[in-house]
Amino acid sequence: MSGLAIRGVVEGFYGRPWTVEQRHDMVAFIAEFGMNAYVYSPKDDPYTRRRWREPYPDAEAAELRELATVAREAGVALWYGVSPGLSMRYSEPGDVEAVHAKLAGVRALGATDAALFLDDIPGRLQHPGDVAEFPDLVAAQLHLVGQVEQRLATEAGGARFAVCPTDYWGHGDEPYITALGSGLADGTALFWTGRAICSPELTASEAELFARSTGRRPLYWDNFPVNDVAMTHELHIGPYLGRDPGLAGTAAGIVANPMPLAEASKIGIASVADFCRDPHAFDPEASWEAALRRVAGSRDAEPFREFADAVRGSALCTDDAPRFAARLERFAFDYQFGTPADAVADLRLHLAHLSGVAERMGRLENRALAGEIAPWVAQYARGVEAVDAAVAALEPQAAGSRRSCTARRATPSRRGWTACGPHGCGSSAIWSTCSSPT
């Protein structure tokens, strides 16, 4: 079965935009993985959002022109998204004309397709003239969108056009999105993030509901692996999970919103590309393993895999550090029911290995990747050190132990269930009535 028609990335995060070099490199990367769209609209590029009425100065215009050339040569369509909603006066012809002028200006620089971003703005009309002119926000937005659609049809025939709504997540049949979608021209695409801003799942049934309500298949703006705003402390380099293969027949496409960390974002983006290319053959874990090897390099693949496993959590994956969690559970069992001294020695040996992994992360061949992940590597190293200190504190007790608990003795008693956690192993998964070794 064929993949999704539109598949790519949207540089739409908050935070420092990517550099010229990072954009060019990303275009080449996504082309390598069969993606066909690069949507340019960083929230902190002032000329897309805060100063959207102004044309690009010469230096910035030259950078966009060069990006368009790089994209064209790679076979990737460059979409440009303007975000006027924070100050837009829908009833003012001058503001409507300013939107046309901005889109015409970037078309002249080589952007092939256009987008109107109306996200992250107030949900009600703000300017007195707009309140007097339109019954509600959606009516005002349809007034603007309709004029943009007409102008694109006459001046840029063949250019694709997409709209990001103000309410861009939910079930897909809410009054706002239904009214907006129903008022768009047939060929206009409509962005959607799914049931949540960062959706744990995207399903075919949700896409079908959206299509019935709006008259068009959703173009998913997938907020993965992005880590902006409240997620800046997270490093999203885990697997791409929860995406229904049925989206191949129910969605217009998927564009992934990456992190400001361009190199680290390639891990998630590679898996998004794998899914989009062939959703029914997609294996999340196999794709993730391949992406880790591709980005970290074959020399560093295995130690990087160990580190990545400890930070694979995201809105898509709540199972943090499954390898290490399994180790702690094994330790808890062995300490309670086996030979405590052996359990402590084995875990400390593994912790020494993890300390070596942390040190190796600073010497990756991919220097850009090493620099981006450095804060998380430091946190990882501190965590390993803390666990090792806790386990080391058990050595005197473990060495002096004259017995070990058995599974048969792990039964409820009048003392109730006690966790291994109070003995210092750090896991509450194994429960028994055993007391500390004596």
C-alpha positions as CSV (number, residue, x, y, z in Angstrom):
1,M,0.0,0.0,0.0
2,S,1.3,3.5,-0.8
3,G,2.4,5.9,1.8
4,L,1.2,9.4,2.7
5,A,1.2,12.1,0.0
6,I,2.7,14.9,2.1
7,R,5.5,13.9,4.4
8,G,8.1,16.2,5.9
9,V,9.1,18.5,8.7
10,V,7.7,21.9,9.9
11,E,10.3,24.2,11.4
12,G,7.6,25.6,13.7
13,F,8.9,25.3,17.2
14,Y,9.5,28.1,19.8
15,G,13.1,28.9,20.6
16,R,16.2,29.8,18.6
17,P,15.5,29.0,14.9
18,W,17.9,26.6,13.1
19,T,21.0,28.0,11.4
20,V,21.3,28.2,7.6
21,E,23.7,25.2,7.7
22,Q,21.3,23.2,9.8
23,R,18.4,23.8,7.4
24,H,20.4,22.8,4.4
25,D,21.6,19.7,6.2
26,M,18.0,18.8,7.2
27,V,16.7,19.2,3.7
28,A,19.3,16.7,2.5
29,F,18.5,14.4,5.4
30,I,14.8,14.3,4.8
31,A,15.3,13.9,1.1
32,E,17.5,10.8,1.8
33,F,14.5,9.4,3.8
34,G,11.9,10.1,1.1
35,M,10.3,13.1,2.6
36,N,9.0,15.7,0.2
37,A,8.1,18.8,2.2
38,Y,9.9,21.4,4.4
39,V,7.5,23.9,6.0
40,Y,9.4,27.0,7.1
41,S,7.8,29.1,9.9
42,P,9.9,29.3,13.1
43,K,7.9,30.9,15.8
44,D,10.9,33.1,16.7
45,D,11.7,34.3,13.1
46,P,10.3,37.8,13.6
47,Y,9.3,38.1,10.0
48,T,6.9,35.1,10.1
49,R,5.0,36.2,13.2
50,R,5.7,39.4,15.2
51,R,6.9,41.5,12.3
52,W,5.0,39.6,9.6
53,R,3.9,42.8,7.7
54,E,7.5,43.6,6.9
55,P,9.4,42.1,4.0
56,Y,12.6,40.2,4.7
57,P,15.8,42.3,4.8
58,D,18.3,41.6,2.1
59,A,20.5,39.2,4.1
60,E,17.6,37.1,5.4
61,A,15.9,37.1,2.0
62,A,19.2,35.8,0.5
63,E,19.1,33.0,3.0
64,L,15.6,32.0,2.1
65,R,16.4,32.1,-1.6
66,E,19.3,29.8,-0.9
67,L,17.2,27.4,1.1
68,A,14.6,27.3,-1.7
69,T,17.4,26.4,-4.2
70,V,18.7,23.6,-1.9
71,A,15.2,22.2,-1.5
72,R,14.4,22.3,-5.2
73,E,17.7,20.5,-6.0
74,A,16.9,17.9,-3.4
75,G,13.3,17.3,-4.7
76,V,11.7,18.8,-1.6
77,A,8.9,21.4,-1.7
78,L,9.5,24.5,0.4
79,W,6.4,25.7,2.1
80,Y,6.3,29.1,3.7
81,G,4.0,29.8,6.6
82,V,3.1,33.3,7.7
83,S,1.6,33.8,11.2
84,P,-0.3,37.2,11.3
85,G,-2.9,36.3,13.9
86,L,-1.5,38.0,16.9
87,S,-2.0,41.5,15.4
88,M,-4.1,40.8,12.3
89,R,-7.0,43.2,11.7
90,Y,-9.3,41.1,9.5
91,S,-11.5,44.0,8.6
92,E,-8.6,46.2,7.4
93,P,-7.9,45.8,3.6
94,G,-4.4,47.0,4.3
95,D,-3.7,44.0,6.6
96,V,-5.2,41.6,4.1
97,E,-3.0,43.1,1.4
98,A,0.0,42.7,3.7
99,V,-0.6,39.0,3.9
100,H,-0.7,38.8,0.1
101,A,2.5,40.8,-0.1
102,K,4.3,38.6,2.3
103,L,3.4,35.4,0.5
104,A,4.2,37.0,-2.9
105,G,7.5,38.1,-1.6
106,V,8.6,34.6,-0.5
107,R,7.3,33.1,-3.7
108,A,9.7,35.4,-5.5
109,L,12.4,33.9,-3.3
110,G,11.6,30.4,-4.4
111,A,9.0,29.1,-1.9
112,T,6.7,26.8,-3.9
113,D,3.8,26.4,-1.5
114,A,2.1,28.6,1.1
115,A,0.5,28.3,4.5
116,L,-1.4,30.6,6.8
117,F,-0.8,29.9,10.5
118,L,-3.5,31.1,12.8
119,D,-2.4,29.1,15.8
120,D,-1.5,30.2,19.3
121,I,-3.5,33.4,19.2
122,P,-6.6,34.6,21.2
123,G,-9.7,32.6,20.5
124,R,-11.8,35.7,20.2
125,L,-11.7,38.8,18.0
126,Q,-9.7,41.5,19.6
127,H,-9.8,44.7,17.4
128,P,-13.0,46.8,17.6
129,G,-13.3,47.0,13.9
130,D,-13.2,43.2,13.6
131,V,-15.8,42.8,16.4
132,A,-18.1,45.2,14.5
133,E,-17.5,43.5,11.1
134,F,-17.7,39.8,11.9
135,P,-19.9,37.7,14.1
136,D,-17.0,35.5,15.4
137,L,-13.4,34.6,14.8
138,V,-14.0,31.8,12.3
139,A,-16.0,34.2,10.1
140,A,-13.2,36.7,10.1
141,Q,-10.6,34.0,9.4
142,L,-12.7,32.6,6.5
143,H,-12.8,36.1,5.0
144,L,-9.0,36.3,5.0
145,V,-8.5,32.7,3.9
146,G,-11.0,33.1,1.0
147,Q,-9.1,36.1,-0.3
148,V,-5.7,34.3,0.0
149,E,-7.2,31.3,-1.9
150,Q,-8.4,33.5,-4.7
151,R,-5.1,35.4,-5.0
152,L,-3.0,32.2,-5.0
153,A,-5.3,30.7,-7.7
154,T,-4.7,33.7,-10.0
155,E,-1.1,34.5,-9.2
156,A,0.4,31.2,-8.3
157,G,-1.6,28.5,-10.0
158,G,-0.4,25.1,-8.9
159,A,0.8,26.3,-5.5
160,R,-0.6,24.3,-2.6
161,F,-2.1,26.1,0.3
162,A,-2.7,25.0,3.9
163,V,-4.2,26.6,7.0
164,C,-3.3,26.0,10.6
165,P,-6.4,26.7,12.7
166,T,-6.6,28.5,16.0
167,D,-8.1,25.4,17.6
168,Y,-5.8,22.8,16.1
169,W,-6.4,19.8,18.3
170,G,-9.4,17.9,19.6
171,H,-11.9,15.3,18.4
172,G,-12.2,16.9,15.0
173,D,-15.9,17.7,15.0
174,E,-15.9,20.7,17.3
175,P,-18.0,23.7,16.0
176,Y,-15.0,25.9,15.2
177,I,-13.0,23.4,13.2
178,T,-16.2,22.2,11.4
179,A,-17.1,25.7,10.4
180,L,-13.6,26.6,9.3
181,G,-13.1,23.4,7.3
182,S,-16.5,23.6,5.6
183,G,-15.7,27.1,4.4
184,L,-12.3,26.3,2.8
185,A,-11.8,25.7,-0.9
186,D,-11.6,22.1,-1.9
187,G,-7.9,22.1,-2.5
188,T,-6.9,23.8,0.8
189,A,-5.3,21.6,3.4
190,L,-6.0,21.9,7.1
191,F,-3.4,21.2,9.7
192,W,-4.4,19.2,12.8
193,T,-2.4,17.8,15.7
194,G,-4.9,15.1,16.7
195,R,-6.8,14.6,20.0
196,A,-4.1,16.6,21.9
197,I,-1.4,19.1,21.2
198,C,1.1,16.3,21.5
199,S,-1.0,13.3,20.7
200,P,0.0,9.9,22.1
201,E,-1.9,8.3,19.2
202,L,-3.1,9.3,15.8
203,T,-5.8,6.9,14.6
204,A,-7.6,6.3,11.3
205,S,-11.0,6.6,13.0
206,E,-10.1,10.1,14.3
207,A,-9.0,11.1,10.8
208,E,-12.2,9.9,9.3
209,L,-14.3,11.9,11.8
210,F,-12.2,15.0,11.0
211,A,-12.7,14.4,7.3
212,R,-16.5,14.1,7.7
213,S,-16.7,17.2,9.7
214,T,-14.4,19.5,7.7
215,G,-14.7,18.1,4.2
216,R,-11.0,17.2,3.9
217,R,-8.5,14.7,5.3
218,P,-6.3,16.1,8.1
219,L,-2.7,17.2,7.4
220,Y,-1.2,16.2,10.6
221,W,1.2,18.6,12.3
222,D,2.7,16.0,14.5
223,N,4.3,17.6,17.6
224,F,7.1,15.1,17.8
225,P,10.0,15.2,18.5
226,V,9.5,18.9,19.5
227,N,10.6,19.8,23.1
228,D,9.8,23.5,23.3
229,V,7.9,25.6,25.9
230,A,7.1,23.3,28.9
231,M,9.1,20.4,27.5
232,T,12.5,22.0,27.3
233,H,13.9,19.8,30.0
234,E,13.1,16.7,27.9
235,L,15.1,15.1,25.2
236,H,12.8,13.4,22.7
237,I,15.0,10.8,21.0
238,G,12.7,7.8,21.6
239,P,10.7,5.7,19.2
240,Y,7.8,6.9,17.0
241,L,4.8,5.1,18.5
242,G,1.0,5.2,18.4
243,R,0.5,6.0,14.8
244,D,-2.2,3.9,13.0
245,P,-1.2,2.3,9.7
246,G,-4.7,3.2,8.5
247,L,-3.6,6.8,8.2
248,A,-2.2,5.9,4.8
249,G,-5.8,6.0,3.5
250,T,-7.3,8.6,5.8
251,A,-4.7,11.4,6.2
252,A,-3.4,14.0,3.7
253,G,0.0,13.7,5.2
254,I,2.2,14.1,8.3
255,V,4.8,16.9,8.9
256,A,6.9,16.4,12.1
257,N,7.6,19.4,14.3
258,P,11.2,18.9,15.5
259,M,13.3,20.2,18.4
260,P,15.5,23.3,18.3
261,L,18.2,20.5,18.5
262,A,18.5,19.9,14.8
263,E,20.9,16.9,14.9
264,A,19.1,15.1,17.7
265,S,15.8,15.7,15.9
266,K,17.0,13.5,13.1
267,I,16.4,10.4,15.2
268,G,12.7,11.0,15.4
269,I,12.4,12.4,11.9
270,A,13.9,9.3,10.4
271,S,11.3,7.2,12.0
272,V,8.5,9.6,11.0
273,A,9.8,9.2,7.4
274,D,9.8,5.4,7.7
275,F,6.2,5.5,8.8
276,C,5.0,7.9,6.1
277,R,6.7,5.9,3.4
278,D,5.0,2.6,4.3
279,P,2.8,2.8,7.4
280,H,1.7,-0.9,7.1
281,A,5.3,-2.2,7.1
282,F,6.5,0.2,9.8
283,D,8.1,-1.4,12.9
284,P,8.7,1.3,15.5
285,E,11.5,-0.4,17.4
286,A,13.4,-1.5,14.3
287,S,13.0,1.9,12.7
288,W,14.3,3.5,16.0
289,E,17.3,1.2,16.1
290,A,18.2,2.1,12.5
291,A,17.7,5.8,13.2
292,L,20.1,5.6,16.2
293,R,22.7,4.0,14.0
294,R,22.3,6.4,11.2
295,V,22.6,9.5,13.4
296,A,25.1,8.4,16.0
297,G,27.2,6.4,13.5
298,S,28.2,2.7,13.5
299,R,31.1,3.2,15.9
300,D,29.0,4.8,18.6
301,A,25.7,3.0,17.9
302,E,25.7,0.6,20.9
303,P,26.7,3.0,23.7
304,F,24.4,5.6,22.2
305,R,21.6,3.0,22.3
306,E,22.2,2.5,26.0
307,F,22.0,6.2,26.7
308,A,19.0,6.7,24.4
309,D,17.1,4.0,26.2
310,A,17.3,6.1,29.4
311,V,15.7,9.1,27.8
312,R,13.2,7.6,25.4
313,G,10.2,9.1,27.2
314,S,7.9,11.6,25.5
315,A,4.1,12.1,25.0
316,L,4.3,9.1,22.7
317,C,6.2,6.9,25.2
318,T,5.8,6.8,28.9
319,D,8.1,3.9,29.4
320,D,11.3,5.6,30.5
321,A,14.5,3.6,30.7
322,P,13.0,0.1,30.2
323,R,16.5,-1.6,30.1
324,F,17.6,-0.1,33.4
325,A,14.2,-0.6,35.0
326,A,14.5,-4.3,34.2
327,R,18.0,-4.3,35.8
328,L,16.7,-2.8,39.0
329,E,13.8,-5.3,39.1
330,R,16.3,-8.1,38.7
331,F,18.5,-6.7,41.4
332,A,15.5,-6.3,43.8
333,F,14.6,-9.9,43.3
334,D,18.2,-11.2,43.6
335,Y,18.9,-9.1,46.7
336,Q,15.8,-10.4,48.4
337,F,15.7,-14.0,47.3
338,G,19.2,-14.8,46.1
339,T,22.7,-13.9,47.3
340,P,22.7,-10.2,48.3
341,A,26.5,-9.8,47.9
342,D,26.3,-11.1,44.3
343,A,23.3,-8.9,43.5
344,V,25.2,-5.8,44.7
345,A,28.4,-6.7,42.9
346,D,26.5,-7.4,39.6
347,L,24.6,-4.1,39.7
348,R,27.6,-2.1,40.6
349,L,29.5,-3.7,37.6
350,H,26.6,-2.6,35.4
351,L,26.6,0.9,36.8
352,A,30.3,1.2,36.1
353,H,29.4,0.3,32.5
354,L,26.8,3.0,32.4
355,S,29.3,5.5,33.7
356,G,31.5,4.6,30.8
357,V,28.5,5.1,28.5
358,A,28.1,8.6,29.8
359,E,31.8,9.4,29.3
360,R,31.6,8.0,25.8
361,M,28.7,10.4,24.9
362,G,31.1,13.3,25.1
363,R,33.4,11.7,22.5
364,L,30.9,10.9,19.8
365,E,32.1,11.1,16.2
366,N,29.0,13.1,15.5
367,R,30.2,16.2,17.3
368,A,27.0,18.2,16.7
369,L,25.0,15.5,18.3
370,A,27.4,15.3,21.3
371,G,27.1,19.0,21.9
372,E,23.3,19.0,21.7
373,I,22.8,16.2,24.2
374,A,25.5,17.3,26.7
375,P,23.0,18.6,29.3
376,W,21.1,15.3,29.4
377,V,24.3,13.3,29.4
378,A,25.4,15.2,32.5
379,Q,22.1,14.5,34.2
380,Y,22.4,10.8,33.2
381,A,25.9,10.6,34.7
382,R,24.6,12.1,38.0
383,G,21.8,9.6,38.1
384,V,24.2,6.7,37.6
385,E,26.4,8.1,40.3
386,A,23.5,8.5,42.7
387,V,22.2,4.9,42.2
388,D,25.8,3.5,42.6
389,A,26.1,5.4,45.9
390,A,22.9,3.9,47.1
391,V,23.8,0.4,46.1
392,A,27.3,0.8,47.6
393,A,25.7,1.6,50.9
394,L,24.2,-2.0,50.9
395,E,27.6,-3.7,50.6
396,P,28.3,-4.1,54.3
397,Q,24.9,-5.7,54.9
398,A,25.1,-7.8,51.8
399,A,28.6,-9.1,52.7
400,G,27.4,-10.0,56.2
401,S,24.3,-11.7,55.1
402,R,23.9,-15.3,56.5
403,R,20.7,-16.1,54.5
404,S,18.7,-15.3,51.5
405,C,15.0,-15.1,51.1
406,T,13.1,-17.5,49.0
407,A,10.1,-17.0,46.8
408,R,8.2,-19.4,49.1
409,R,8.7,-17.0,52.0
410,A,7.3,-14.0,50.1
411,T,3.9,-14.3,51.5
412,P,1.7,-11.8,53.4
413,S,2.1,-11.8,57.2
414,R,0.9,-9.7,60.0
415,R,3.7,-7.2,59.2
416,G,2.2,-6.8,55.7
417,W,4.0,-6.4,52.5
418,T,7.3,-4.5,52.5
419,A,9.1,-3.1,49.5
420,C,12.7,-3.6,48.6
421,G,12.8,0.2,48.2
422,P,13.4,0.9,52.0
423,H,16.5,-1.3,51.7
424,G,18.0,1.0,49.2
425,C,17.5,-0.8,45.9
426,G,15.4,1.9,44.4
427,S,12.7,-0.3,43.0
428,S,9.2,-0.9,44.4
429,A,8.3,-3.5,41.9
430,I,9.4,-6.5,44.0
431,W,7.4,-7.1,47.2
432,S,8.1,-9.6,50.0
433,T,7.9,-10.0,53.7
434,C,11.7,-10.4,54.0
435,S,13.5,-8.2,56.4
436,S,16.9,-6.7,55.8
437,P,19.7,-9.4,55.6
438,T,21.3,-10.0,59.0
